[in-house]
Amino acid sequence: MNTDAFGSGARRAGFTLVEFLVALVIGMLVVLAAVSSLLGTRTTAMTSEDVSVLDQSSALAFRLLGQQIRQAGYIPIDGTEPLYYFDVSRGRNTGLTDEPAFFAIKGAESADSSLNDRLKLGHAPNPDYFKDCLGQEPGRASGGSYTATDPAASRNPRLITSEFFVANGVLKCQGSGSTTPQPVIDGVDRFDVLYGIAARAGSRQVVRYVTANGVTDFNSVHAVRICLQLAGTSRNNPGGSYSDCDGASRTSSDGVLRRVYTAVFSLRNDVGAL
């Protein structure tokens, strides 16, 4: 056996220092590309999750708000006099100490930099629908309950209210059936409410939307425009831009994804016509 030839072949099969360094650099580039791809995929996944959560939150909020707005101003219709368990005259007690007079809608413009308005809705109960925004019966706060089988009972409240507002980034609702507000959705940057007003009395054609401060008589409101600006939970959206509730272009400087949702609801029950 030729040992010199064997040893020479073994030396030719090894790597030089240059080859080893080149292989090391290529390996590092592959690892960096894989990590970059992983981080990009993770960011995309988190952003997609934020978008999905915000979409679902807005849908939930609008469903509850829409239900209460469409019900606002309802009173039972009866051909007899007086109405079989309710009338809307200001002299008739509603059974609620904080709202002695019947109303359909009230609003309050934000008084500070939070830009979050307040919206309060009211409707009369009926044997088929007598719950507030929390699904509670009126009278529960005082230990009683609404008796649907006896609408004319004096112990029954004549008004059900639901008030929506934002506290610490959480949209909450307080109903007349409970003294404790409950959360609806979180991540709320802004809750903006505008009110649709007709051009003249007796008309239901909305010609402009105004803030609560611009409403002279809430009985003349025929529609409500609600804007929700919601914020995600992750901070993977650096420099993300969006249009706020006023239509102004904004940039998210904290890396949080923000989206704006708008819905318009018509008041089916025209209290101003009574």
Secondary structure, DSSP 4 states (H G I P E B T S, - for coil): --HHHHHHHHHHTS--HHHHHHHHHHHHHHHHHHHHHHHHHHHHHHHHHHHHHHHHHHHHHHHHHHHHHHHTT-----SSSS-SS----TTS--S-SS--S--SEEEE---STT---EEEEEE--BTTB---TTS--TTGGGT----TT-TT-TTS-S-EEEEEEEETTEEEEEETT-SS-EEEEE-EEEEEEEEEEESSTT---EEEEE-GGG-S-GGGEEEEEEEEEEE-S----TT-EEE-TTS-EEE-TTS--EEEEEEEEE-SS-GGG-
